[in-house]
Amino acid sequence: MQQQTSISLPINETNTKNFILDFAYSAELNVIGAITSDRLNYFWENNKNFKLVKHFRSDVLSTGIWWLPNHRYWVKAGADYNIRGYQWDHHNHEMQQAFLLQAHNKQITDIVEISQPKLLASSSLDKKIRLYDLTEMKLLTEFKDPNSTRGIRGLAYSDEFGGNLLSYGFEYYVNVWCP
């Protein structure tokens, strides 16, 4: 018999139609983060009770959330096509915006962390992959898939064989990039 537990959003009488757009889990912090359709951000402790420890409203709708363990940032993609990074103070359950990257010209579809050197890669429906150095907070380079018809949907990174970044879009192939 399977056991199921649900984590529910607090319901507001003025907006009962909000829903979770994306979520991420930090094993290191033992925290689950979620973003919602009404620009709210929720963070729960991952324990038996799933205690809500932090929530706040964003100025911009977020379309994705990721935990980057090597950088120790929560990262969100915004509907304004920018990337925001947040530092989490686990003891006080406080979240401070650490950076804003003006990233793409269309929706950001995925973000991955590259561990050596410490970089962030983002993909977008603008058919580009961008690599950022988060220690310098600057764009290092970008790749564009010339055969993509509608953009890049997702990324994966492997540090095997010197490091490879893989991307896929709406086509029948996977690109292998060697940043």
PEWO-V695188 format. One record per residue. N is the residue number from 1. RES is the residue in one letter. PSI is psi in degrees with one decimal (none if undefined). BURIAL is # if it has 16 or more other C-alpha atoms within 10 Angstrom, else .. Layout:
((N:RES:PSI:BURIAL) (N:RES:PSI:BURIAL))
//
This chain:
((1:M:130.3:.) (2:Q:143.6:.) (3:Q:132.2:.) (4:Q:137.2:.) (5:T:140.5:.) (6:S:144.4:.) (7:I:120.6:.) (8:S:147.0:.) (9:L:143.7:.) (10:P:131.1:.) (11:I:130.3:.) (12:N:131.1:.) (13:E:-27.3:.) (14:T:-19.8:.) (15:N:94.0:.) (16:T:6.2:.) (17:K:9.4:.) (18:N:156.0:.) (19:F:164.1:.) (20:I:126.3:#) (21:L:-37.7:#) (22:D:159.8:#) (23:F:162.1:#) (24:A:159.3:#) (25:Y:134.7:#) (26:S:108.1:#) (27:A:-35.9:.) (28:E:-44.4:.) (29:L:-15.7:.) (30:N:45.6:.) (31:V:141.4:#) (32:I:128.9:#) (33:G:141.9:#) (34:A:148.6:#) (35:I:147.7:#) (36:T:168.8:#) (37:S:-13.1:.) (38:D:28.1:#) (39:R:18.5:#) (40:L:150.7:#) (41:N:128.8:#) (42:Y:142.4:#) (43:F:126.3:#) (44:W:145.5:#) (45:E:139.5:#) (46:N:82.7:#) (47:N:-170.6:.) (48:K:-34.3:.) (49:N:-12.7:.) (50:F:57.2:#) (51:K:128.9:.) (52:L:119.2:#) (53:V:-17.6:.) (54:K:139.3:.) (55:H:147.0:#) (56:F:160.2:.) (57:R:136.8:.) (58:S:152.7:.) (59:D:-28.4:.) (60:V:142.7:.) (61:L:130.0:#) (62:S:141.6:#) (63:T:-8.3:#) (64:G:153.7:#) (65:I:141.0:#) (66:W:150.7:#) (67:W:127.7:#) (68:L:98.0:#) (69:P:-35.2:.) (70:N:-34.3:.) (71:H:-19.5:#) (72:R:46.4:.) (73:Y:143.8:#) (74:W:133.5:#) (75:V:136.1:#) (76:K:141.7:#) (77:A:137.3:#) (78:G:159.0:#) (79:A:-11.1:.) (80:D:8.8:#) (81:Y:19.9:#) (82:N:161.8:#) (83:I:130.0:#) (84:R:135.6:#) (85:G:142.5:#) (86:Y:139.2:#) (87:Q:138.9:#) (88:W:122.4:#) (89:D:100.3:.) (90:H:-36.8:.) (91:H:-37.6:.) (92:N:-1.3:.) (93:H:44.2:.) (94:E:149.3:.) (95:M:126.4:#) (96:Q:133.4:.) (97:Q:127.1:.) (98:A:-31.5:.) (99:F:161.0:.) (100:L:121.1:.) (101:L:122.4:#) (102:Q:104.5:.) (103:A:-59.9:#) (104:H:177.0:#) (105:N:-5.7:.) (106:K:-178.4:#) (107:Q:134.0:#) (108:I:128.5:#) (109:T:-25.6:#) (110:D:155.0:#) (111:I:133.8:#) (112:V:155.3:#) (113:E:134.4:#) (114:I:122.1:#) (115:S:-35.5:#) (116:Q:108.3:.) (117:P:169.3:.) (118:K:100.5:.) (119:L:165.5:#) (120:L:133.7:#) (121:A:136.9:#) (122:S:147.8:#) (123:S:160.3:#) (124:S:164.4:#) (125:L:-3.8:#) (126:D:9.0:#) (127:K:19.1:#) (128:K:150.6:#) (129:I:129.7:#) (130:R:139.0:#) (131:L:128.4:#) (132:Y:139.7:#) (133:D:113.1:#) (134:L:-13.2:#) (135:T:-34.4:.) (136:E:-11.8:.) (137:M:51.5:.) (138:K:155.6:.) (139:L:127.5:#) (140:L:-48.2:.) (141:T:170.9:.) (142:E:150.0:.) (143:F:143.5:.) (144:K:130.4:.) (145:D:107.1:#) (146:P:-17.7:.) (147:N:-3.9:.) (148:S:135.6:#) (149:T:-34.2:.) (150:R:6.7:.) (151:G:177.5:#) (152:I:129.0:#) (153:R:-31.0:#) (154:G:163.3:#) (155:L:155.6:#) (156:A:150.4:#) (157:Y:137.8:#) (158:S:131.3:.) (159:D:5.4:.) (160:E:149.3:.) (161:F:38.4:.) (162:G:-3.8:.) (163:G:120.2:#) (164:N:137.3:#) (165:L:125.2:#) (166:L:141.1:.) (167:S:153.5:#) (168:Y:155.9:#) (169:G:-127.6:#) (170:F:12.3:.) (171:E:-167.0:.) (172:Y:32.1:.) (173:Y:164.0:.) (174:V:130.4:.) (175:N:141.3:.) (176:V:116.0:.) (177:W:145.7:.) (178:C:87.5:.) (179:P:none:.))
//
